[in-house]
Amino acid sequence: MKGTHRILLWGVLGIALIFYALPVYVMVINGLKDATSVSLATMWTLPGKLSSGGFAEAWAMLSPNMRNSLVMVIPAALLSSLVGALNGYVFSKWRFRGSEVLFALLLFGFFIPYQAILLPLVRFLQWINLYGTIPGLVLTHVVYGISVTTLIFRNFYINVPNSIVEAATVDGAGVMQTFRKVMLPLSLPAFAVTLIFQFTNIWNDFLFGITVVPNPQSQPITIALNNLSGSFSVDWNVVMAGAVVAALPTALIYLGLGRLFVRGLVSGAVKA
């Protein structure tokens, strides 16, 4: 029975793999075709000849915006994770009067829809002279990501024995020194979870990108990908290739941090 269960499990996983890989297959093979060879009737067929298809044109059009997205998402994901780690450490190991209320209020920000804050967000960024800039977009994503990163790190640090913090305190370490030398080295799985979560959310964001940065030259790749669809005609091979190019960074992040991500899930980084 164990062997039968194993075969059934692998069979189900194989079917799921094929199901989820089909969209990627369609995008890749149609991105490799010429514009005249892409149609609903031939969407499943392989290219008739080997060529770059729409990938060269898609890369030429998207590469500046790809750089904008990388300049935005890397510091935004790192800063929001670091702030969340510090907040999670304080809320889990250095509780004070009103800390639970403050933590609940902080989490409330996670449930505020983007559309509700667009007007005050734009006015605030104009006031501090960051509207229309990549740093303004970084600040927006850092602030909006603090709620979820704080939750993840708080739940992770709760599983760390209090005796470790107490031992550091006895040795003369302060709050920040304990955080830097004791808690941070233990936090790699939680950082993997927050970095993947934040990187994916920030990279795929459209609303903040088009609202905070109206200049097309400074916009992230999601807006440029949307602009590949022309007003009168669409080169579907370029659009398909552009979708693959835009999805590559997040795929590489998952591949690179996947093992740490699973460790973070198992060790309680996303426990409610």
Backbone as numpy.savetxt, mean C-alpha at the origin, in Angstrom:
# Nx Ny Nz CAx CAy CAz Cx Cy Cz
-6.87 -41.12 3.95 -7.70 -39.92 3.95 -6.84 -38.66 3.95
-5.70 -38.72 4.65 -4.84 -37.55 4.67 -4.31 -37.24 3.28
-3.94 -38.31 2.54 -3.47 -38.09 1.18 -4.55 -37.53 0.29
-5.79 -38.00 0.47 -6.91 -37.49 -0.33 -7.17 -36.02 -0.02
-7.14 -35.69 1.26 -7.35 -34.29 1.66 -6.26 -33.38 1.09
-5.04 -33.88 1.07 -3.94 -33.09 0.53 -4.13 -32.84 -0.97
-4.55 -33.88 -1.69 -4.79 -33.74 -3.13 -5.92 -32.76 -3.39
-7.00 -32.87 -2.59 -8.12 -31.94 -2.75 -7.70 -30.51 -2.46
-6.88 -30.35 -1.41 -6.42 -29.01 -1.05 -5.60 -28.40 -2.18
-4.64 -29.16 -2.70 -3.82 -28.65 -3.79 -4.65 -28.41 -5.04
-5.66 -29.23 -5.26 -6.54 -29.01 -6.41 -7.31 -27.70 -6.29
-7.86 -27.44 -5.10 -8.59 -26.19 -4.88 -7.66 -24.99 -5.01
-6.45 -25.09 -4.45 -5.49 -24.00 -4.55 -5.07 -23.76 -6.01
-4.92 -24.84 -6.76 -4.56 -24.70 -8.17 -5.65 -24.01 -8.97
-6.91 -24.38 -8.70 -8.04 -23.73 -9.39 -8.09 -22.25 -9.01
-7.89 -21.94 -7.72 -7.89 -20.54 -7.28 -6.77 -19.76 -7.94
-5.58 -20.39 -8.08 -4.45 -19.73 -8.73 -4.77 -19.40 -10.18
-5.34 -20.35 -10.89 -5.70 -20.11 -12.29 -6.74 -18.99 -12.39
-7.73 -19.02 -11.51 -8.80 -18.03 -11.54 -8.25 -16.62 -11.34
-7.36 -16.45 -10.35 -6.82 -15.12 -10.06 -5.74 -14.70 -11.05
-5.11 -15.67 -11.73 -4.07 -15.33 -12.70 -4.64 -14.98 -14.07
-5.88 -15.32 -14.34 -6.46 -15.06 -15.66 -6.44 -13.57 -16.04
-6.84 -12.64 -15.15 -6.75 -11.21 -15.53 -5.33 -10.77 -15.86
-4.35 -11.29 -15.12 -2.96 -10.94 -15.41 -2.55 -11.47 -16.78
-2.96 -12.69 -17.08 -2.67 -13.28 -18.38 -3.25 -12.44 -19.51
-4.50 -12.01 -19.35 -5.15 -11.21 -20.39 -4.42 -9.88 -20.57
-4.05 -9.23 -19.46 -3.37 -7.94 -19.57 -2.00 -8.07 -20.23
-1.25 -9.11 -19.86 0.10 -9.27 -20.41 0.06 -9.58 -21.90
-0.75 -10.58 -22.30 -0.73 -10.97 -23.72 -1.32 -9.89 -24.62
-2.31 -9.16 -24.13 -2.87 -8.07 -24.95 -1.97 -6.85 -24.94
-1.20 -6.66 -23.87 -0.22 -5.59 -23.85 0.92 -5.84 -24.82
1.17 -7.10 -25.17 2.24 -7.45 -26.10 1.79 -7.39 -27.56
0.52 -7.16 -27.81 0.00 -7.12 -29.17 0.02 -5.70 -29.73
-0.14 -5.62 -31.05 -0.36 -4.33 -31.69 -1.78 -3.87 -31.41
-2.01 -2.56 -31.58 -3.33 -2.00 -31.29 -4.41 -2.62 -32.16
-4.07 -2.96 -33.41 -5.07 -3.53 -34.32 -5.39 -4.99 -34.03
-4.58 -5.63 -33.19 -4.77 -7.06 -32.91 -5.56 -7.32 -31.64
-5.95 -6.26 -30.94 -6.65 -6.41 -29.67 -8.15 -6.27 -29.90
-8.90 -7.30 -29.52 -10.36 -7.28 -29.64 -10.92 -8.33 -28.70
-12.22 -8.27 -28.50 -12.86 -9.26 -27.63 -12.72 -10.67 -28.18
-12.73 -10.80 -29.50 -12.65 -12.12 -30.11 -11.27 -12.75 -29.96
-10.22 -11.91 -29.84 -8.85 -12.43 -29.78 -8.17 -12.17 -28.44
-8.94 -11.80 -27.43 -8.34 -11.40 -26.16 -7.62 -12.55 -25.45
-8.00 -13.80 -25.76 -7.38 -14.94 -25.09 -6.23 -15.54 -25.89
-6.06 -15.12 -27.14 -5.04 -15.71 -27.99 -3.69 -15.05 -27.77
-2.64 -15.82 -28.01 -1.29 -15.30 -27.85 -0.94 -14.36 -29.00
0.02 -13.46 -28.79 0.42 -12.55 -29.89 0.96 -13.34 -31.08
0.68 -12.83 -32.27 1.15 -13.50 -33.47 2.65 -13.36 -33.67
3.26 -12.30 -33.16 4.70 -12.09 -33.28 5.21 -11.45 -32.00
6.48 -11.67 -31.73 7.09 -11.12 -30.53 7.48 -9.66 -30.75
6.97 -8.80 -29.90 7.31 -7.37 -29.95 6.99 -6.76 -28.60
7.38 -5.52 -28.43 7.09 -4.84 -27.16 5.62 -4.46 -27.04
4.87 -4.51 -28.17 3.46 -4.18 -28.14 3.22 -2.78 -27.60
2.35 -2.70 -26.60 2.05 -1.40 -26.00 2.92 -1.05 -24.82
3.85 -1.94 -24.44 4.64 -1.69 -23.24 5.60 -0.51 -23.41
6.21 -0.41 -24.59 7.14 0.72 -24.79 6.43 2.05 -24.70
5.27 2.15 -25.34 4.52 3.41 -25.29 3.98 3.68 -23.89
3.50 2.62 -23.23 2.97 2.79 -21.87 4.06 3.25 -20.91
5.26 2.66 -21.04 6.35 3.08 -20.16 6.78 4.52 -20.43
6.83 4.91 -21.70 7.20 6.28 -22.03 6.21 7.28 -21.46
4.93 6.91 -21.43 3.91 7.82 -20.93 3.80 7.80 -19.41
4.12 6.66 -18.79 3.88 6.51 -17.35 5.13 6.68 -16.49
6.31 6.59 -17.08 7.53 6.60 -16.26 7.69 7.87 -15.41
7.38 9.08 -15.92 7.48 10.24 -15.02 6.53 10.15 -13.83
5.33 9.66 -14.08 4.36 9.53 -12.99 4.71 8.36 -12.06
5.38 7.34 -12.60 5.88 6.26 -11.76 6.88 6.82 -10.75
7.75 7.70 -11.22 8.72 8.34 -10.31 7.98 9.16 -9.25
6.95 9.90 -9.65 6.18 10.68 -8.68 5.58 9.78 -7.61
5.05 8.63 -8.03 4.43 7.72 -7.07 5.46 7.15 -6.11
6.64 6.80 -6.62 7.69 6.26 -5.75 8.17 7.30 -4.76
8.35 8.54 -5.23 8.77 9.62 -4.34 7.72 9.88 -3.26
6.45 9.63 -3.59 5.38 9.85 -2.63 5.21 8.67 -1.68
5.14 7.45 -2.23 4.70 6.31 -1.43 5.77 5.81 -0.46
7.03 5.89 -0.82 8.09 5.35 0.06 8.17 6.15 1.36
8.35 7.47 1.32 8.37 8.19 2.61 7.05 8.15 3.35
5.91 8.17 2.62 4.61 8.15 3.28 4.41 6.84 4.04
4.76 5.71 3.41 4.60 4.41 4.07 5.55 4.28 5.26
6.79 4.72 5.10 7.76 4.62 6.19 7.39 5.52 7.36
7.04 6.76 7.09 6.72 7.70 8.17 5.45 7.28 8.92
4.42 6.88 8.19 3.18 6.46 8.86 3.42 5.20 9.69
4.29 4.31 9.23 4.61 3.10 10.01 5.40 3.45 11.26
6.35 4.37 11.15 7.14 4.77 12.33 6.28 5.47 13.37
5.42 6.39 12.91 4.53 7.07 13.86 3.56 6.08 14.49
3.05 5.16 13.68 2.15 4.14 14.22 2.85 3.23 15.23
4.13 2.92 14.96 4.88 2.09 15.91 5.05 2.80 17.25
5.37 4.08 17.21 5.53 4.84 18.45 4.21 4.95 19.19
3.14 5.25 18.47 1.83 5.34 19.11 1.40 4.00 19.70
1.60 2.93 18.92 1.22 1.60 19.42 2.00 1.20 20.65
3.27 1.60 20.71 4.09 1.31 21.88 3.57 2.05 23.11
3.25 3.32 22.95 2.74 4.10 24.08 1.39 3.57 24.55
0.48 3.29 23.61 -0.86 2.84 23.99 -0.87 1.42 24.56
0.15 0.63 24.30 0.16 -0.74 24.80 0.99 -0.92 26.06
2.06 -0.13 26.22 2.98 -0.35 27.33 3.08 0.82 28.30
2.61 1.98 27.93 2.70 3.15 28.81 1.33 3.82 28.91
0.36 3.07 29.35 -1.00 3.59 29.41 -1.11 4.68 30.48
-1.95 5.64 30.21 -2.16 6.77 31.11 -3.65 7.05 31.18
-4.03 7.95 32.07 -5.44 8.28 32.23 -5.99 8.88 30.92
-7.06 8.28 30.44 -7.67 8.73 29.20 -7.06 8.14 27.95
-6.11 7.21 28.11 -5.45 6.64 26.93 -6.42 5.84 26.07
-7.35 5.11 26.70 -8.31 4.32 25.93 -9.24 5.23 25.12
-9.65 6.35 25.71 -10.51 7.29 24.99 -9.74 7.91 23.83
-8.49 8.29 24.09 -7.67 8.87 23.03 -7.42 7.87 21.91
-7.21 6.62 22.28 -7.00 5.58 21.27 -8.25 5.38 20.42
-9.41 5.39 21.07 -10.67 5.25 20.32 -10.89 6.42 19.37
-10.57 7.63 19.83 -10.70 8.81 18.96 -9.73 8.74 17.78
-8.53 8.20 18.04 -7.55 8.05 16.96 -8.04 7.05 15.92
-8.63 5.97 16.39 -9.15 4.96 15.47 -10.34 5.48 14.67
-11.07 6.42 15.23 -12.23 6.97 14.53 -11.84 7.59 13.20
-10.61 8.11 13.13 -10.15 8.71 11.88 -10.09 7.72 10.73
-9.94 6.44 11.05 -9.87 5.41 10.01 -11.20 5.26 9.28
-12.29 5.63 9.94 -13.62 5.43 9.37 -14.18 6.70 8.72
-13.41 7.78 8.72 -13.85 9.01 8.06 -13.61 8.87 6.56
-14.64 8.97 5.73 -14.44 8.82 4.29 -13.61 9.95 3.72
-12.87 9.64 2.67 -12.01 10.64 2.04 -12.79 11.88 1.62
-13.98 11.65 1.04 -14.74 12.78 0.48 -15.13 13.81 1.53
-15.25 13.39 2.79 -15.71 14.29 3.84 -14.65 15.31 4.24
-13.39 15.05 3.92 -12.32 15.93 4.39 -11.62 16.67 3.25
-12.11 16.53 2.02 -11.40 17.11 0.89 -11.29 18.64 1.00
-12.40 19.31 1.31 -12.38 20.78 1.38 -11.45 21.28 2.49
-11.60 20.83 3.74 -10.64 21.30 4.77 -9.21 20.87 4.48
-9.03 19.71 3.84 -7.68 19.26 3.50 -7.03 20.23 2.52
-7.75 20.60 1.46 -7.20 21.51 0.47 -6.90 22.87 1.09
-7.83 23.38 1.91 -7.61 24.69 2.54 -6.39 24.65 3.47
-6.23 23.55 4.21 -5.09 23.44 5.11 -3.78 23.37 4.33
-3.74 22.58 3.26 -2.52 22.48 2.46 -2.18 23.80 1.79
-3.21 24.56 1.39 -2.95 25.89 0.83 -2.37 26.82 1.90
-2.86 26.68 3.13 -2.40 27.52 4.23 -0.93 27.28 4.56
-0.48 26.03 4.45 0.92 25.71 4.76 1.78 25.64 3.49
1.22 26.09 2.35 1.95 26.17 1.08 2.43 24.82 0.57
1.63 23.77 0.77 1.97 22.45 0.26 0.95 21.94 -0.75
-0.05 22.75 -1.06 -1.05 22.30 -2.04 -0.42 22.23 -3.44
-0.72 21.15 -4.15 -0.19 20.95 -5.49 1.21 20.38 -5.52
1.70 19.89 -4.37 3.06 19.35 -4.30 3.04 17.91 -3.81
4.11 17.18 -4.15 4.27 15.81 -3.67 4.39 15.76 -2.14
5.17 16.67 -1.49 5.21 16.66 -0.02 3.82 16.83 0.61
2.95 17.62 0.01 1.59 17.75 0.52 0.84 16.45 0.44
1.05 15.71 -0.63 0.41 14.40 -0.78 0.98 13.40 0.21
2.30 13.48 0.46 2.93 12.61 1.46 2.33 12.88 2.84
2.23 14.15 3.21 1.65 14.51 4.50 0.22 14.01 4.64
-0.55 14.11 3.58 -1.94 13.64 3.60 -2.01 12.15 3.90
-1.20 11.36 3.23 -1.25 9.91 3.42 -0.66 9.50 4.77
0.33 10.23 5.25 0.89 9.92 6.57 -0.17 10.12 7.65
-0.84 11.27 7.61 -1.85 11.57 8.62 -3.02 10.58 8.53
-3.45 10.29 7.31 -4.59 9.40 7.16 -4.24 7.96 7.50
-2.97 7.59 7.46 -2.57 6.22 7.76 -2.23 5.96 9.21
-2.16 7.02 10.03 -1.75 6.84 11.43 -2.73 5.95 12.18
-4.00 6.05 11.91 -5.01 5.28 12.65 -4.77 3.78 12.50
-4.65 3.31 11.26 -4.54 1.87 11.04 -3.16 1.36 11.47
-2.10 2.14 11.26 -0.78 1.67 11.69 -0.69 1.63 13.22
-1.32 2.58 13.90 -1.34 2.55 15.36 -2.07 1.31 15.86
-3.19 0.98 15.25 -3.95 -0.21 15.64 -3.11 -1.47 15.47
-2.44 -1.59 14.32 -1.65 -2.79 14.05 -0.51 -2.93 15.05
0.21 -1.86 15.31 1.35 -1.95 16.23 0.90 -2.11 17.67
-0.19 -1.50 18.05 -0.69 -1.68 19.42 -1.03 -3.14 19.66
-1.73 -3.76 18.72 -2.10 -5.17 18.89 -0.87 -6.08 18.85
0.15 -5.67 18.11 1.38 -6.45 18.07 2.15 -6.33 19.38
2.27 -5.11 19.91 3.05 -4.90 21.13 2.36 -5.45 22.36
1.05 -5.60 22.32 0.36 -6.19 23.47 0.87 -7.61 23.73
1.27 -8.31 22.66 1.77 -9.68 22.81 3.22 -9.75 23.28
3.89 -8.61 23.33 5.26 -8.58 23.86 5.20 -8.54 25.38
5.88 -9.44 26.07 5.80 -9.48 27.55 6.20 -8.15 28.18
5.43 -7.73 29.18 5.75 -6.49 29.89 7.08 -6.57 30.63
7.51 -7.81 30.95 8.77 -7.97 31.68 9.96 -7.44 30.89
9.86 -7.47 29.55 10.96 -6.95 28.73 11.08 -5.44 28.92
9.95 -4.75 28.90 9.95 -3.30 29.10 10.39 -2.97 30.52
9.93 -3.75 31.49 10.30 -3.50 32.89 11.79 -3.71 33.10
12.35 -4.73 32.43 13.79 -4.97 32.57 14.59 -3.82 31.98
14.15 -3.29 30.85 14.83 -2.14 30.25 14.74 -0.92 31.16
13.58 -0.75 31.79 13.41 0.39 32.70 14.32 0.27 33.92
14.44 -0.94 34.44 15.34 -1.18 35.58 16.79 -0.87 35.21
17.15 -1.17 33.95 18.51 -0.89 33.49 18.76 0.57 33.19
17.73 1.41 33.38 17.90 2.84 33.21 17.47 3.39 31.87
16.84 2.56 31.04 16.39 3.05 29.73 15.11 3.84 29.88
15.02 4.96 29.17 13.81 5.76 29.16 12.80 5.23 28.16
11.72 5.98 27.99 10.65 5.54 27.09 11.17 5.40 25.66
11.83 6.44 25.17 12.30 6.41 23.78 13.45 5.43 23.58
14.32 5.32 24.58 15.43 4.38 24.45 14.93 2.94 24.44
13.93 2.65 25.28 13.33 1.31 25.27 12.66 1.03 23.94
11.99 2.03 23.40 11.33 1.85 22.12 12.35 1.60 21.01
13.43 2.36 21.01 14.42 2.27 19.94 15.26 1.01 20.01
15.66 0.60 21.22 16.60 -0.51 21.35 15.95 -1.85 21.66
14.72 -1.82 22.16 14.06 -3.07 22.54 12.89 -3.40 21.62
11.97 -2.44 21.46 10.74 -2.74 20.74 10.92 -2.76 19.22
11.67 -1.80 18.70 11.84 -1.75 17.23 12.47 -3.01 16.66
13.52 -3.57 17.29 14.08 -4.81 16.72 13.10 -5.97 16.71
12.08 -5.94 17.57 11.09 -7.01 17.59 9.94 -6.78 16.60
9.97 -5.64 15.93 8.78 -5.20 15.20 8.81 -5.47 13.70
9.78 -6.24 13.21 9.86 -6.46 11.77 8.58 -7.06 11.18
7.96 -8.07 11.81 6.71 -8.59 11.24 5.60 -7.54 11.17
5.49 -6.72 12.22 4.46 -5.68 12.21 4.77 -4.63 11.16
6.05 -4.28 11.00 6.43 -3.34 9.96 6.11 -3.88 8.57
6.30 -5.18 8.38 5.95 -5.78 7.08 4.47 -5.61 6.79
3.63 -5.83 7.80 2.19 -5.70 7.62 1.82 -4.25 7.28
2.34 -3.30 8.06 1.97 -1.90 7.84 2.55 -1.37 6.53
3.77 -1.76 6.20 4.37 -1.27 4.97 3.63 -1.78 3.74
3.26 -3.06 3.75 2.50 -3.61 2.63 1.13 -2.96 2.55
0.48 -2.83 3.70 -0.87 -2.22 3.72 -0.81 -0.78 3.24
0.10 0.00 3.79 0.20 1.41 3.43 0.69 1.58 1.99
1.69 0.81 1.59 2.20 0.93 0.23 1.09 0.65 -0.78
0.31 -0.41 -0.55 -0.75 -0.76 -1.48 -1.83 0.32 -1.52
-2.28 0.77 -0.35 -3.34 1.78 -0.30 -2.90 3.10 -0.92
-1.68 3.53 -0.59 -1.21 4.81 -1.10 -0.94 4.73 -2.61
-0.34 3.63 -3.04 -0.03 3.47 -4.46 -1.31 3.47 -5.30
-2.36 2.83 -4.81 -3.60 2.71 -5.57 -4.55 3.90 -5.39
-4.18 4.86 -4.56 -5.08 5.99 -4.32 -5.27 6.82 -5.58
-6.49 7.26 -5.79 -6.82 8.10 -6.94 -7.35 9.46 -6.49
-8.22 9.47 -5.49 -8.92 10.68 -5.10 -7.98 11.75 -4.57
-7.12 11.40 -3.61 -6.18 12.37 -3.07 -5.20 12.84 -4.15
-4.78 11.93 -5.01 -3.82 12.28 -6.04 -4.34 13.33 -6.99
-5.58 13.19 -7.42 -6.13 14.14 -8.39 -6.61 15.42 -7.72
-6.89 15.38 -6.42 -7.39 16.56 -5.70 -6.25 17.42 -5.17
-5.28 16.79 -4.54 -4.18 17.53 -3.91 -3.17 18.02 -4.94
-2.97 17.24 -6.02 -1.98 17.61 -7.04 -2.67 17.73 -8.39
-3.21 18.90 -8.73 -3.93 19.05 -10.00 -3.01 19.10 -11.22
-1.72 19.37 -11.04 -0.79 19.44 -12.16 -0.48 18.04 -12.69
-0.80 17.73 -13.95 -0.57 16.38 -14.48 0.89 15.93 -14.42
1.83 16.86 -14.48 3.24 16.49 -14.45 3.68 15.98 -13.09
2.95 16.33 -12.04 3.32 15.94 -10.68 2.40 14.88 -10.10
1.42 14.42 -10.86 0.44 13.47 -10.34 1.01 12.05 -10.28
0.48 11.21 -9.39 0.94 9.83 -9.31 0.46 9.01 -10.50
0.90 7.75 -10.53 0.71 6.93 -11.71 -0.75 6.52 -11.91
-1.54 6.46 -10.85 -2.94 6.05 -11.02 -3.71 7.04 -11.87
-3.43 8.33 -11.71 -4.11 9.33 -12.54 -3.62 9.26 -13.97
-2.30 9.07 -14.16 -1.76 8.95 -15.51 -2.31 7.71 -16.21
-2.48 6.62 -15.47 -3.06 5.40 -16.05 -4.48 5.65 -16.51
-5.24 6.37 -15.73 -6.60 6.71 -16.13 -6.61 7.59 -17.39
-5.61 8.44 -17.53 -5.54 9.34 -18.68 -5.10 8.64 -19.96
-4.65 7.37 -19.85 -4.30 6.64 -21.07 -5.51 6.40 -21.96
-6.68 6.37 -21.36 -7.91 6.19 -22.15 -8.27 7.52 -22.79
-8.15 7.60 -24.10 -8.42 8.84 -24.80 -9.89 9.18 -24.82
-10.20 10.40 -25.24 -11.59 10.85 -25.28 -12.38 10.21 -26.41
-11.71 9.91 -27.55 -12.42 9.42 -28.72 -12.04 7.98 -29.07
-10.82 7.58 -28.78 -10.38 6.21 -29.08 -9.45 5.73 -27.98
-9.38 4.42 -27.82 -8.57 3.83 -26.76 -7.66 2.77 -27.39
-6.36 2.90 -27.16 -5.42 1.87 -27.57 -5.34 0.85 -26.43
-6.10 -0.22 -26.56 -6.23 -1.16 -25.45 -4.93 -1.88 -25.13
-4.07 -2.05 -26.12 -2.78 -2.68 -25.82 -1.94 -1.80 -24.91
-2.01 -0.47 -25.10 -1.28 0.46 -24.24 -1.90 0.49 -22.85
-3.23 0.47 -22.78 -3.90 0.49 -21.48 -3.59 -0.78 -20.69
-3.64 -1.94 -21.38 -3.32 -3.20 -20.70 -1.88 -3.21 -20.22
-0.96 -2.78 -21.09 0.44 -2.73 -20.68 0.65 -1.75 -19.54
-0.03 -0.61 -19.59 0.09 0.36 -18.51 -0.41 -0.19 -17.18
-1.48 -0.98 -17.22 -1.99 -1.58 -15.98 -0.97 -2.55 -15.38
-0.28 -3.30 -16.24 0.75 -4.22 -15.75 1.91 -3.43 -15.14
2.35 -2.38 -15.83 3.45 -1.56 -15.33 3.09 -0.92 -13.98
1.86 -0.43 -13.87 1.44 0.23 -12.63 1.31 -0.75 -11.47
1.04 -2.03 -11.78 0.85 -3.02 -10.72 2.14 -3.67 -10.27
3.22 -3.51 -11.02 4.47 -4.20 -10.70 5.05 -3.85 -9.33
5.12 -2.57 -8.94 5.73 -2.26 -7.63 5.02 -2.93 -6.45
3.69 -2.92 -6.45 3.00 -3.57 -5.34 3.22 -5.08 -5.36
3.28 -5.68 -6.55 3.56 -7.11 -6.63 4.95 -7.43 -6.09
5.93 -6.59 -6.41 7.29 -6.82 -5.91 7.36 -6.65 -4.39
6.60 -5.71 -3.86 6.56 -5.53 -2.40 6.01 -6.76 -1.72
4.94 -7.33 -2.27 4.37 -8.54 -1.69 5.35 -9.70 -1.77
6.06 -9.82 -2.90 7.01 -10.90 -3.04 8.19 -10.73 -2.09
8.64 -9.49 -1.91 9.80 -9.25 -1.06 9.51 -9.35 0.43
8.33 -8.91 0.84 7.99 -8.90 2.26 6.93 -9.93 2.63
6.64 -10.83 1.70 5.55 -11.79 1.93 5.75 -12.66 3.16
6.98 -13.15 3.35 7.22 -14.03 4.50 7.06 -13.27 5.82
7.60 -12.05 5.87 7.42 -11.24 7.08 5.96 -10.86 7.29
5.24 -10.66 6.18 3.82 -10.33 6.27 3.04 -11.45 6.93
3.33 -12.70 6.53 2.66 -13.85 7.13 3.03 -13.98 8.60
4.30 -13.73 8.93 4.73 -13.77 10.33 3.99 -12.73 11.16
3.77 -11.55 10.58 3.04 -10.52 11.28 1.60 -10.90 11.53
0.96 -11.54 10.53 -0.41 -11.99 10.72 -0.50 -13.05 11.81
0.44 -14.00 11.77 0.40 -15.10 12.75 0.71 -14.60 14.15
1.60 -13.62 14.27 2.01 -13.16 15.60 1.07 -12.14 16.20
-0.02 -11.80 15.50 -1.04 -10.96 16.10 -1.02 -9.52 15.69
-0.31 -9.18 14.61 -0.22 -7.78 14.20 -1.55 -7.22 13.73
-2.47 -8.08 13.29 -3.78 -7.60 12.85 -4.90 -8.20 13.70
-4.57 -8.64 14.89 -5.59 -9.20 15.77 -6.50 -8.10 16.27
-7.81 -8.37 16.31 -8.78 -7.34 16.75 -8.67 -7.11 18.25
